[in-house]
Amino acid sequence: MFGCKLKAKEKVLLGVFIFFLVIISIAAGNYYRSLSVLFGAFVFGMVVAIMALRLECQDRENDR
């Protein structure tokens, strides 16, 4: 999935992050106007998380 293996703690943090985003988007699902905005924020958050993880992976590869 990612360029390198994640540490257990990072997997948990990513899981919690995604879980909270899903819960928030379900809660805001009642408001149709904010739904598209929230979906955009969800996608943006996922992209940022993946990019941050890839950068960390590159840093680890460079350290070796």
Protein Blocks (a to p, Z undefined) as FASTA:
>chain_A
ZZbdcdfklmmmmmmmmmmmmmmmmmmmmpmmlmmmmmmmmmmmmmmmmmmmmmmmmmmm
mmZZ
